[in-house]
Amino acid sequence: MISRLLVANRGEIACRVFRTCRELGVETVAVYSDADASALHVREADAAVRLPGATPAETYLRGDLVVKAALAAGADAVHPGYGFLSENAEFARAVLDAGLVWIGPPPEAIEAMASKTRAKELLGVEPLVDVTEADLPVLVKAAAGGGGRGMRVVRELAALEGELAAASAEAASAFGDGEVFVEPYVENGRHVEVQILADTHGTVWALGTRDCSLQRRHQKVIEEAPAPGLPPSLLAELYDRSVSAAKAVGYVGAGTVEFLVADAPRTLGSARAGRTPKAHFLEMNTRLQVEHPVTEEVHGVDLVALQLSVAEGHALSPEPPEAYGHAIEARLYAEDPASGWTPQTGTLHALEFRAGPRVDTGYVSGDTIGVHYDAMLAKVVVHAAGRAEAVRKLAHALERARIHGPVTNRDLLVASLRHPEFGDPARLDTGFYERNLDALTQAPPGEAYAAVAAALAQAAANGGRFGGGWRNLRSQDQIAVYGEHEVRYRPTRGGYTVTAPEGVRAVHVTADRVRLEVDGVVRDFEVTRHGDTVHVGPHRLTAVPRFPDPTEQREPGSLLAPMPGTVVRVADGLAPGAHVTAGQPLLWLEAMKMEHRVVAPASGTLTALHAAPGRQVEVGALLAVVQQSVQTEAQEDQTV
């Protein structure tokens, strides 16, 4: 029996495993980097061991240090979570060699399946070797790990070499293995996966399907179970191939077999345009998946508890439990979808959900979001009798949550769930965000009225004095600007009169709550301020100063860091005086385990370069300056 378990991971998944351990009476041990010294998973564990350093390479990817930590803490088992070393066969062997119980498949099964290149060979799928124009588009993928890291879509042959290098660097940073390969890229297919669970007695469960088609940067955003609208013949094929793959390598524990389904059904039980859907094997993940909660909700199981039970030698029942209803999970990220999905950092002032959803998280209100690790704040999960009910329930839960601090993708998630394409499962595919991102990142409904509430609350916070917005003469409207919204109002003896936008009447105003009547309908707005950022219900607004700080102005062509991070690479031969072309990659930043390219905004001359590999930069830091060539400017003027 397992009595004390160390989780070789951090954040949300460590907290998730600890929750099951508490229910089973198993003591818990955390490991933590210096950056995670006060993290939630450390506070929730019964004991914790420091891994000196801050980056993943110094800490969570150091299997030798993790094994030493387990032994020092008296643990008798190790759970790898997902990411980091979860699919590293050598780490699994080191755990077993130390006399500890490994909560995962045998190292030999990991070697066979964790490397996507070897897994494809085992299943008779050949990767592309000599890529030609006829093969495009292609997908560059990391051989180890997952989560969208080390993945690049290549549509032009000339870009292949650079994307191979970028994917390899990102994979090495995230997984400690820079091996990458190339495979055909299937446009707008459906990402469907099968959850498997196997014991040491020969039983292998195919525990239902999940659809994970809504992705950004090849990383899943919204997942659901079961995958809707798949015909019985395709389901049978997916289950058979998944179970066969597990049995072929002597698999034990939880795992997932992923497929890309082309020509997926447009309606329940029928194929797209009369064609037979085809499932392309993608990979087998030899670990617990991020999206495992939707399977738990639908089948009424605890997959972590089953992992521990299997590791203790217990047998599964001959057949898996039946599925009931529908479950959907949304990944809440600290990122800005409207600005290239750039990760965000800072203080998470509030993370509060009303009763209803299941929330798996590694953060609580007051925690700091740093630069070293994944940007995911929480997984929000709901279960209902049917898909439509689950979609409605999740959108409502997200909309009513108090999420204060850095920019998040909350508005995008709500808009995605309410989009007609998502509401019709027959229209699901991996091209959803490519088609709809611009529309989904528009200001959410009601934001203009939230700006009115912010302006009036600020005026009330100032004791009714002028200064809630820009200072003007008392006889004139007071003006406040939040983002794209201009608010005009006048203090009166009985409160405030709103003159813009039209149709708004201030019913009651305090510093933290405002009641407005809009076209005859009364609405309450809760207002919370954190510096220049104001949270009004689900809306996050930023006050715009009337007179910009002259010290913050930059010369034309300045390239600023879009996020805090580390400069990992600078283009070969790049130096002041070099000629650059519009769109040319100049340097690469790494933040939250993802690489981000910084490109030349126009053709011209590089007049300054302040970036160097290894340099830590804050958001807004000056990286380089490109002086646009006179010829390019003239061409642009002619175009206009």
Buried (B, 14 or more C-beta within 10 A) or exposed (E): EBEBBBBBBBBBBBBBBBBBBEEBEBBBBBBBBBBBEEBBBBEBBBBBBBBEBBBBEBBBBBBEBBBBBBBEBEBBBBBBBBBBBBBBBEBBBBBBEBEBBBBBBBBBBBBBBBBBBEBBEBBEBEBBEEBEEEBBEBBBBBBBBBBBBBBBBBEEEEBBEBBBBBBBBBBBBBBBBBBBBBBBBBEBBBBBBBBBBBBBEEBBBBBBBBBBBBBBBBBBBBBBBBBBBBBEEBBEBBBEBBBEBBEEBBBBBBBBBBBBBBBBBBEEEEBBEEEEBBBBBBBBBBBBBBBBBBBBBBBEBBBBBBBBBBBEEEEBEEEBEEBEBBBBBBBBBBBBBBEEBBBBBBBBBBBEBEEBBBBBBBBEBEBEBBBBBBBBBBBBBBBBEEBEBBBBBBBBBBBBBBBBBBBBBBBBBBBBBBBEBBEEBBBBBBBBBEEBBEEBBEBBEBBBBBBBBBBBBBBBBEEEEBBBBBEEEEEEBBBBBBBEBBBBBBBEEEBBBBBBBEEBBBEEBEBEBBBBBBEEEEBEBEBBBBEEBBBBBBBBBEBBEEEEEEEEEEEEBBBEBBBBBBBBBBBEEBEEEBEBEEEBBBBBBBBBBBBBBBBBBBBBBBBBBBBEEEBEBEBEBBBBBBBBBEEBEEEEEEEE
